[in-house]
Amino acid sequence: MIARAWPTLPFRTANQILWLLLAGYLLLGSVRVIAASPASAIVSDSLENYKSPTDGLGWWIWAEVTTNEQTVQLWKAFVVPESMAVTNARLLMTVDNEFTLYLDGRELGRGAEWRELFDFDLTPLMSPGRHILAVRAYNSAFAAGMIFGLQIVLADGRVIRVKSDPSWRIVPDGVSRWEKRTQAGRDWPSATVVGSLGVPPRWETPDNVDKMPPLRPVKIHFWQTGWFQITLLSICGVVILISLRLMAQLALHQKERWLLQQERARIAREIHDDIGSRMTQLVLHGEVAQNGLMADSETSQQLAQICEEARGLLLTMDEILWAVNPRRDTLRDFAAYVCNYAQAFLKSTSIQCLFEVDEEMSAAAFDLPLRRSLLMAIKEALNNAVKYSGASELLLQIHWRGPRLIVVVEDNGKGFDTAVTKLDRNGLTNMTQRMEELGGSCLVATQPGKGCRIEFNVPLKRPRKGPWGRLWNPKDYSAPVAGNSGGRSAKSPQNHDPANC
């Protein structure tokens, strides 16, 4: 057995080795204590109670070439693990000489003093997922660089550190919206390390740490979301299309109405100038022939009957001309015509006719279907008064109430009991149906021995059917004249005087 002799070491060298072993043991024990500490201890030691504000900073980085008055765009992406809450996120940085900091495209702040560190609390903004850091840096002259350090503490105690190092990318000039890019371009070069912390001309300790204002997540209201804006634009587009379509239909309707008015005017002229003049000549020829015959001869009686029938046709033609002529489509003309008709109709009877019409009757339009149906109903009421009432007086009232016209036919005759009287006999059913078709009403008030009062209430415009009727129903009527009470005229009623109509 061969014994190996250990070399003899000097006492000083052995002492140094012992001290090195002891220092290593203590260092290893410190690491184990830190590794076994809970998350709160990590947050306290690494973020809040740090001994130096430069803890966690990287290197000074810049573009490969440094020039005066140079702007450099630096870009970095990092990921926070999914389903992991962030308990703290702190960022320290500065740039020689000025910078603008972005996170996920949002500007967080600016700085313009390279001797100071700028402290950002990003805890409210940090969430699981991919994030983008972007810095627009400016160098005025001489040395340039950015130093950066971001520490993110997760709920499980892990710490994510993002430092300024060559993993940052330099964005070439001319790239649009580069601060929002989620992927780096292939032509984006890596950043260059231009200095270390504390190596001249860099500072070892900053002059000051500037606490930046607290940041809060941007709250996006529902009306700021893309789906809401797209929906609103779509609705606006549909409304515009519907409006254009309705305007086109309205223009077409106005054109058709104008053509109809022109055609009605032409027909009225032809009836008056041609048929009317011929009927008048026929009456004149019959009267001339009748004068040459004996008054009691059969031929003379036949000619008299022919002339009378021709005069009746002329009266009927006058009514047709009044209805067809578009220049008579007004309330004023309607009131005048009704008064003249009533005067002529009751002239051969023993009934005295009183007229009560608003002095200032409107010249607003009164459509042909409305005034034609109302005229037929008034005729029926006058005819019933002559045939069945036995009255000595009849009052005809025409009042204008803004959007409606009210016509009253009232007599002082014997009246009747509506419960036992056959309504069909008096034509009350027909009058009621006519008014209902116009959107109006027919009210009958009568008692035996107390006369009869029939009130017609009709709108000046025929109501349109369907849910869009209110939108299409124009208000062409005029407002009542100021000072007119709308009741009975100040003048007393006069017998057979249509001039007051």
C-alpha positions as CSV (number, residue, x, y, z in Angstrom):
1,M,0.0,0.0,0.0
2,I,1.4,3.2,-1.1
3,A,0.5,6.3,1.0
4,R,0.0,9.6,-0.8
5,A,1.3,12.6,1.0
6,W,-1.0,15.7,0.8
7,P,0.8,18.8,-0.1
8,T,1.4,21.2,2.7
9,L,-0.4,24.6,2.2
10,P,0.7,27.8,3.7
11,F,-1.5,29.1,6.6
12,R,-2.6,32.2,4.7
13,T,-3.7,30.3,1.7
14,A,-5.7,27.8,3.8
15,N,-7.4,30.7,5.7
16,Q,-8.5,32.2,2.4
17,I,-10.0,28.9,1.3
18,L,-11.9,28.6,4.5
19,W,-13.3,32.1,4.2
20,L,-14.4,31.4,0.6
21,L,-16.2,28.2,1.6
22,L,-17.9,30.0,4.4
23,A,-19.0,32.8,2.1
24,G,-20.4,30.3,-0.5
25,Y,-22.3,28.5,2.2
26,L,-23.9,31.7,3.5
27,L,-24.7,32.7,-0.1
28,L,-26.4,29.4,-0.8
29,G,-28.4,29.6,2.4
30,S,-29.6,33.1,1.4
31,V,-30.8,31.8,-2.0
32,R,-32.7,28.9,-0.4
33,V,-34.4,31.3,2.1
34,I,-35.5,33.6,-0.8
35,A,-36.7,30.7,-2.8
36,A,-38.8,29.4,0.1
37,S,-40.3,32.8,0.9
38,P,-44.0,33.5,0.1
39,A,-45.1,35.8,-2.8
40,S,-45.6,38.8,-0.5
41,A,-42.0,38.7,0.5
42,I,-40.9,38.7,-3.1
43,V,-43.1,41.7,-3.8
44,S,-41.7,43.5,-0.8
45,D,-38.1,42.8,-1.5
46,S,-38.0,43.3,-5.2
47,L,-40.5,46.1,-5.8
48,E,-41.2,48.3,-2.8
49,N,-38.2,48.1,-0.3
50,Y,-35.5,47.9,-2.9
51,K,-32.2,49.4,-1.8
52,S,-31.4,50.9,-5.2
53,P,-33.8,52.3,-7.8
54,T,-31.6,50.7,-10.5
55,D,-32.5,47.2,-9.5
56,G,-34.1,45.4,-12.4
57,L,-32.8,47.7,-15.1
58,G,-31.1,46.3,-18.2
59,W,-28.5,47.8,-20.5
60,W,-28.4,51.1,-22.4
61,I,-29.7,50.2,-25.9
62,W,-30.0,52.1,-29.1
63,A,-29.8,51.8,-32.8
64,E,-26.6,50.5,-34.4
65,V,-25.7,54.0,-35.6
66,T,-26.1,57.0,-33.3
67,T,-26.5,60.5,-34.8
68,N,-27.5,63.9,-33.5
69,E,-31.2,64.8,-33.6
70,Q,-32.0,61.2,-34.1
71,T,-35.4,59.5,-33.5
72,V,-35.4,55.8,-32.8
73,Q,-38.5,53.6,-32.5
74,L,-38.1,50.6,-30.1
75,W,-40.5,47.7,-30.0
76,K,-40.9,44.8,-27.6
77,A,-43.5,42.0,-27.1
78,F,-44.0,40.0,-24.0
79,V,-46.6,37.5,-22.6
80,V,-48.3,37.3,-19.3
81,P,-49.5,33.7,-18.6
82,E,-53.2,33.0,-19.1
83,S,-55.5,32.5,-16.1
84,M,-52.9,34.2,-13.9
85,A,-53.7,37.5,-12.1
86,V,-51.2,40.2,-11.8
87,T,-50.7,41.6,-8.3
88,N,-48.1,44.2,-9.1
89,A,-46.4,45.7,-12.2
90,R,-43.8,48.4,-12.0
91,L,-41.8,50.0,-14.8
92,L,-38.7,52.2,-14.5
93,M,-37.0,53.8,-17.5
94,T,-35.4,56.8,-19.0
95,V,-34.0,57.8,-22.4
96,D,-31.1,60.1,-23.4
97,N,-32.7,62.6,-24.2
98,E,-36.5,62.3,-24.6
99,F,-39.1,59.5,-24.9
100,T,-42.8,58.7,-25.4
101,L,-43.9,55.4,-23.9
102,Y,-46.8,53.2,-25.3
103,L,-48.4,50.0,-24.0
104,D,-50.7,48.1,-26.5
105,G,-50.9,51.2,-28.6
106,R,-51.9,53.5,-25.7
107,E,-49.7,56.4,-24.8
108,L,-48.7,56.1,-21.1
109,G,-46.4,59.1,-20.6
110,R,-43.4,61.2,-21.7
111,G,-40.0,62.1,-20.2
112,A,-37.3,64.6,-21.2
113,E,-34.5,64.2,-18.6
114,W,-32.1,61.3,-19.0
115,R,-30.5,61.8,-15.6
116,E,-33.8,60.9,-13.9
117,L,-35.7,57.6,-13.8
118,F,-39.5,57.7,-14.5
119,D,-41.6,55.3,-12.4
120,F,-44.9,53.9,-13.9
121,D,-47.3,51.8,-12.0
122,L,-48.9,49.4,-14.6
123,T,-50.8,47.2,-12.3
124,P,-54.3,48.3,-13.4
125,L,-53.3,47.9,-17.1
126,M,-51.6,44.5,-16.9
127,S,-53.7,41.5,-17.7
128,P,-53.0,37.9,-19.0
129,G,-52.1,37.7,-22.6
130,R,-49.8,39.3,-25.1
131,H,-48.7,42.9,-24.7
132,I,-46.7,45.3,-26.8
133,L,-44.2,47.9,-25.4
134,A,-43.2,50.7,-27.8
135,V,-40.9,53.7,-27.1
136,R,-40.3,56.6,-29.4
137,A,-36.9,58.0,-28.3
138,Y,-35.1,61.1,-29.4
139,N,-31.4,62.0,-29.1
140,S,-30.5,65.6,-29.4
141,A,-26.7,65.3,-29.4
142,F,-23.7,63.1,-28.5
143,A,-24.4,59.8,-26.7
144,A,-27.8,58.2,-26.8
145,G,-29.6,55.3,-25.3
146,M,-32.6,53.8,-23.4
147,I,-32.5,51.9,-20.1
148,F,-35.6,50.0,-19.1
149,G,-36.9,47.6,-16.5
150,L,-40.4,46.2,-16.0
151,Q,-41.2,43.7,-13.2
152,I,-44.5,41.9,-13.1
153,V,-45.5,39.9,-10.0
154,L,-48.0,37.2,-10.6
155,A,-50.5,35.8,-8.0
156,D,-48.5,32.6,-7.6
157,G,-45.3,34.5,-6.7
158,R,-43.5,34.3,-10.0
159,V,-41.9,37.4,-11.3
160,I,-41.7,38.4,-15.0
161,R,-38.9,40.8,-15.9
162,V,-38.7,42.7,-19.1
163,K,-35.4,44.6,-19.5
164,S,-33.7,46.7,-22.1
165,D,-31.5,44.2,-24.1
166,P,-30.9,43.1,-27.7
167,S,-34.3,41.4,-27.8
168,W,-35.8,44.8,-28.5
169,R,-36.4,45.6,-32.1
170,I,-35.7,48.8,-34.0
171,V,-38.7,49.9,-36.2
172,P,-37.7,51.5,-39.4
173,D,-39.0,55.0,-40.3
174,G,-42.2,55.1,-42.3
175,V,-44.0,52.1,-40.6
176,S,-47.5,53.2,-39.9
177,R,-49.2,52.3,-36.6
178,W,-46.0,50.5,-35.5
179,E,-46.8,51.0,-31.8
180,K,-49.9,48.8,-32.2
181,R,-48.2,46.0,-34.2
182,T,-48.6,42.6,-32.5
183,Q,-45.8,41.1,-34.6
184,A,-42.3,42.4,-35.5
185,G,-41.5,42.9,-39.1
186,R,-38.8,40.7,-40.6
187,D,-36.8,43.8,-41.6
188,W,-36.8,45.2,-38.0
189,P,-33.2,44.9,-36.7
190,S,-32.4,44.1,-33.1
191,A,-31.3,46.8,-30.7
192,T,-27.7,47.4,-30.0
193,V,-26.2,47.6,-26.5
194,V,-24.4,50.9,-26.3
195,G,-23.5,51.0,-22.6
196,S,-23.9,49.4,-19.2
197,L,-25.3,50.9,-16.0
198,G,-22.7,53.0,-14.1
199,V,-20.1,52.9,-16.9
200,P,-19.2,56.5,-17.9
201,P,-20.6,58.6,-19.5
202,R,-23.7,56.9,-17.9
203,W,-24.8,57.5,-14.4
204,E,-24.6,54.9,-11.7
205,T,-27.4,56.4,-9.6
206,P,-30.2,58.7,-11.0
207,D,-30.6,62.2,-9.7
208,N,-34.2,61.6,-9.0
209,V,-37.1,59.0,-9.5
210,D,-40.2,60.7,-10.9
211,K,-43.4,59.1,-9.9
212,M,-45.7,59.3,-12.9
213,P,-49.5,59.9,-12.5
214,P,-51.5,56.7,-11.8
215,L,-53.0,55.0,-14.9
216,R,-56.4,53.4,-15.2
217,P,-57.8,51.1,-17.9
218,V,-59.6,52.8,-20.7
219,K,-63.3,52.2,-20.1
220,I,-65.1,51.5,-23.4
221,H,-68.8,52.2,-23.3
222,F,-71.1,50.2,-25.4
223,W,-71.7,53.1,-27.8
224,Q,-68.0,53.1,-28.5
225,T,-67.8,49.5,-29.5
226,G,-67.4,48.5,-33.1
227,W,-70.6,46.4,-33.2
228,F,-72.7,49.3,-31.9
229,Q,-71.3,51.7,-34.4
230,I,-71.7,49.3,-37.3
231,T,-75.3,48.7,-36.2
232,L,-76.0,52.4,-35.9
233,L,-74.5,53.1,-39.4
234,S,-76.6,50.2,-40.8
235,I,-79.8,51.7,-39.2
236,C,-78.9,55.1,-40.5
237,G,-78.4,53.7,-44.0
238,V,-81.7,51.9,-44.0
239,V,-83.5,55.1,-42.7
240,I,-81.8,57.1,-45.5
241,L,-82.9,54.6,-48.1
242,I,-86.4,54.5,-46.8
243,S,-86.5,58.3,-46.8
244,L,-85.3,58.5,-50.3
245,R,-87.9,56.0,-51.4
246,L,-90.6,57.9,-49.7
247,M,-89.4,61.1,-51.2
248,A,-89.5,59.5,-54.7
249,Q,-93.0,58.2,-54.1
250,L,-94.1,61.6,-52.8
251,A,-92.7,63.3,-55.9
252,L,-94.4,60.8,-58.1
253,H,-97.6,61.3,-56.2
254,Q,-97.4,65.1,-56.6
255,K,-96.7,64.6,-60.4
256,E,-99.7,62.3,-60.7
257,R,-101.9,64.7,-58.8
258,W,-100.8,67.6,-61.0
259,L,-101.6,65.5,-64.1
260,L,-105.0,64.6,-62.7
261,Q,-105.8,68.3,-62.0
262,Q,-104.8,69.2,-65.6
263,E,-107.0,66.4,-66.9
264,R,-110.0,67.5,-64.8
265,A,-109.6,71.1,-65.9
266,R,-109.6,69.9,-69.6
267,I,-112.7,67.8,-69.1
268,A,-114.5,70.6,-67.4
269,R,-113.6,73.0,-70.2
270,E,-114.8,70.5,-72.9
271,I,-118.1,69.8,-71.0
272,H,-118.8,73.5,-70.6
273,D,-117.7,74.6,-74.1
274,D,-119.1,71.7,-76.1
275,I,-121.9,69.8,-74.4
276,G,-123.1,72.8,-72.4
277,S,-123.4,75.1,-75.4
278,R,-125.2,72.4,-77.4
279,M,-127.7,71.7,-74.7
280,T,-128.4,75.4,-74.4
281,Q,-128.9,75.6,-78.2
282,L,-131.3,72.6,-77.9
283,V,-133.4,74.4,-75.3
284,L,-133.5,77.6,-77.4
285,H,-134.5,75.6,-80.6
286,G,-137.2,73.9,-78.6
287,E,-138.6,77.2,-77.3
288,V,-138.6,78.7,-80.8
289,A,-140.4,75.7,-82.2
290,Q,-142.9,75.9,-79.3
291,N,-143.7,79.5,-80.0
292,G,-144.9,78.6,-83.5
293,L,-147.4,76.1,-82.2
294,M,-150.7,76.3,-80.3
295,A,-150.2,76.3,-76.6
296,D,-152.7,73.4,-76.0
297,S,-151.5,71.2,-78.9
298,E,-149.8,67.9,-78.1
299,T,-146.7,68.8,-80.0
300,S,-146.3,72.0,-78.0
301,Q,-146.6,70.0,-74.8
302,Q,-144.0,67.5,-75.9
303,L,-141.6,70.3,-76.8
304,A,-142.2,71.9,-73.4
305,Q,-141.4,68.6,-71.8
306,I,-138.2,68.3,-73.9
307,C,-137.1,71.8,-72.9
308,E,-137.8,71.1,-69.3
309,E,-135.7,67.9,-69.4
310,A,-132.9,69.8,-71.2
311,R,-133.0,72.5,-68.4
312,G,-132.7,69.7,-65.9
313,L,-129.7,68.2,-67.7
314,L,-128.1,71.7,-67.7
315,L,-128.5,71.8,-63.9
316,T,-127.0,68.3,-63.6
317,M,-124.1,69.4,-65.9
318,D,-123.5,72.4,-63.7
319,E,-123.1,70.1,-60.7
320,I,-120.8,67.8,-62.6
321,L,-118.7,70.8,-63.7
322,W,-118.5,72.0,-60.1
323,A,-117.3,68.6,-59.0
324,V,-114.8,68.1,-61.9
325,N,-113.3,71.6,-62.0
326,P,-110.1,71.6,-59.8
327,R,-110.5,75.3,-59.2
328,R,-113.6,74.6,-57.1
329,D,-111.7,72.2,-54.6
330,T,-111.9,74.7,-51.7
331,L,-114.0,75.0,-48.6
332,R,-115.2,78.4,-49.7
333,D,-116.5,77.2,-53.0
334,F,-118.1,74.2,-51.4
335,A,-120.0,76.3,-48.9
336,A,-121.2,78.7,-51.6
337,Y,-122.4,75.8,-53.8
338,V,-124.3,74.1,-51.0
339,C,-126.0,77.3,-50.1
340,N,-127.1,77.9,-53.7
341,Y,-128.2,74.3,-54.1
342,A,-130.3,74.5,-50.9
343,Q,-131.9,77.8,-52.0
344,A,-132.8,76.4,-55.4
345,F,-134.1,73.1,-54.0
346,L,-136.3,74.7,-51.3
347,K,-137.5,77.5,-53.5
348,S,-140.6,75.6,-54.7
349,T,-141.5,74.5,-51.2
350,S,-143.1,76.2,-48.3
351,I,-140.0,75.7,-46.1
352,Q,-138.0,78.8,-45.3
353,C,-134.2,78.2,-45.4
354,L,-131.9,80.0,-43.0
355,F,-128.1,79.9,-43.6
356,E,-125.5,80.1,-40.9
357,V,-121.9,80.0,-42.3
358,D,-118.6,81.2,-40.9
359,E,-117.9,84.7,-42.3
360,E,-114.2,83.9,-43.1
361,M,-114.4,80.4,-44.7
362,S,-111.0,79.0,-45.5
363,A,-109.7,78.7,-49.1
364,A,-108.0,75.4,-48.1
365,A,-108.3,72.4,-50.4
366,F,-111.3,70.1,-50.0
367,D,-110.7,66.9,-52.0
368,L,-113.2,65.8,-54.6
369,P,-114.2,62.5,-53.0
370,L,-114.9,64.2,-49.7
371,R,-116.9,67.1,-51.0
372,R,-118.8,64.8,-53.4
373,S,-119.8,62.3,-50.7
374,L,-120.7,65.1,-48.3
375,L,-122.8,66.9,-50.9
376,M,-124.8,63.7,-51.6
377,A,-125.4,63.3,-47.8
378,I,-126.6,66.9,-47.6
379,K,-128.9,66.4,-50.5
380,E,-130.4,63.3,-48.8
381,A,-131.0,65.3,-45.6
382,L,-132.7,68.1,-47.5
383,N,-134.8,65.7,-49.5
384,N,-135.9,63.9,-46.3
385,A,-136.8,67.3,-44.7
386,V,-139.0,68.2,-47.6
387,K,-140.7,64.8,-47.9
388,Y,-141.2,63.8,-44.2
389,S,-140.6,66.6,-41.8
390,G,-143.6,69.0,-42.5
391,A,-141.3,71.8,-41.3
392,S,-141.8,75.5,-41.9
393,E,-138.1,76.4,-41.4
394,L,-134.8,74.7,-42.1
395,L,-131.4,75.9,-40.8
396,L,-128.3,75.0,-42.7
397,Q,-125.0,75.6,-40.7
398,I,-121.5,75.2,-42.2
399,H,-118.7,75.7,-39.7
400,W,-115.0,75.2,-40.1
401,R,-113.1,73.7,-37.1
402,G,-109.4,73.5,-38.2
403,P,-108.9,70.0,-39.6
404,R,-112.7,69.2,-39.8
405,L,-115.8,70.6,-41.4
406,I,-119.1,70.5,-39.6
407,V,-122.4,70.8,-41.6
408,V,-125.8,70.8,-39.7
409,V,-129.2,70.4,-41.3
410,E,-131.9,71.2,-38.7
411,D,-135.6,71.6,-39.2
412,N,-138.6,72.5,-36.9
413,G,-140.8,69.7,-38.2
414,K,-142.6,66.9,-36.5
415,G,-139.5,64.7,-35.9
416,F,-139.7,61.0,-35.3
417,D,-138.8,58.2,-32.9
418,T,-135.6,56.5,-34.1
419,A,-136.6,53.3,-32.1
420,V,-139.7,52.7,-34.3
421,T,-138.9,54.5,-37.5
422,K,-137.5,52.6,-40.4
423,L,-134.1,54.1,-41.0
424,D,-133.8,52.8,-44.5
425,R,-136.9,54.8,-45.5
426,N,-135.3,58.1,-44.5
427,G,-131.9,57.2,-46.0
428,L,-130.1,57.7,-42.6
429,T,-128.2,54.4,-43.1
430,N,-126.8,55.6,-46.4
431,M,-125.7,59.0,-44.9
432,T,-124.0,57.2,-41.9
433,Q,-122.2,54.9,-44.2
434,R,-121.0,57.7,-46.4
435,M,-119.6,59.6,-43.4
436,E,-117.9,56.5,-42.0
437,E,-116.2,55.9,-45.3
438,L,-114.8,59.4,-45.1
439,G,-113.5,59.0,-41.6
440,G,-116.3,61.2,-40.2
441,S,-119.5,60.8,-38.4
442,C,-123.3,61.4,-38.9
443,L,-125.2,62.3,-35.7
444,V,-129.0,62.3,-35.7
445,A,-130.9,64.0,-32.9
446,T,-134.7,64.0,-33.0
447,Q,-137.8,63.6,-30.9
448,P,-141.4,63.4,-31.9
449,G,-142.8,67.0,-32.2
450,K,-139.3,68.6,-31.7
451,G,-137.9,68.6,-35.1
452,C,-134.8,66.8,-36.4
453,R,-131.1,67.8,-36.3
454,I,-128.5,66.0,-38.5
455,E,-124.8,66.8,-38.0
456,F,-122.1,65.8,-40.5
457,N,-118.6,65.9,-39.2
458,V,-115.9,65.1,-41.8
459,P,-112.1,65.6,-42.0
460,L,-110.7,67.9,-44.6
461,K,-108.3,65.1,-45.7
462,R,-109.2,61.5,-46.3
463,P,-107.3,59.5,-43.6
464,R,-104.8,57.0,-45.0
465,K,-105.0,53.4,-43.9
466,G,-102.2,51.5,-42.3
467,P,-99.6,52.4,-39.6
468,W,-97.9,54.9,-41.9
469,G,-101.1,56.9,-42.4
470,R,-100.2,59.5,-39.7
471,L,-96.9,60.2,-41.4
472,W,-98.4,60.6,-44.8
473,N,-101.5,62.6,-43.8
474,P,-100.7,66.2,-44.6
475,K,-102.2,69.1,-42.7
476,D,-103.1,71.4,-45.6
477,Y,-105.9,73.1,-43.7
478,S,-105.4,76.6,-42.5
479,A,-105.7,78.0,-39.0
480,P,-109.0,79.7,-38.2
481,V,-108.9,83.5,-38.7
482,A,-108.1,85.4,-35.5
483,G,-111.1,87.0,-33.9
484,N,-113.6,84.4,-35.3
485,S,-115.3,82.5,-32.5
486,G,-116.1,79.6,-34.7
487,G,-119.7,79.7,-33.6
488,R,-122.6,81.3,-35.2
489,S,-122.0,84.3,-37.4
490,A,-122.4,87.8,-35.9
491,K,-124.9,88.5,-38.6
492,S,-128.4,87.2,-38.1
493,P,-129.6,84.4,-40.4
494,Q,-131.4,85.5,-43.5
495,N,-134.0,83.7,-45.7
496,H,-132.8,82.4,-49.0
497,D,-129.7,84.6,-49.1
498,P,-126.7,82.6,-50.5
499,A,-124.7,85.8,-50.7
500,N,-123.8,85.3,-47.1
501,C,-122.4,81.9,-47.8
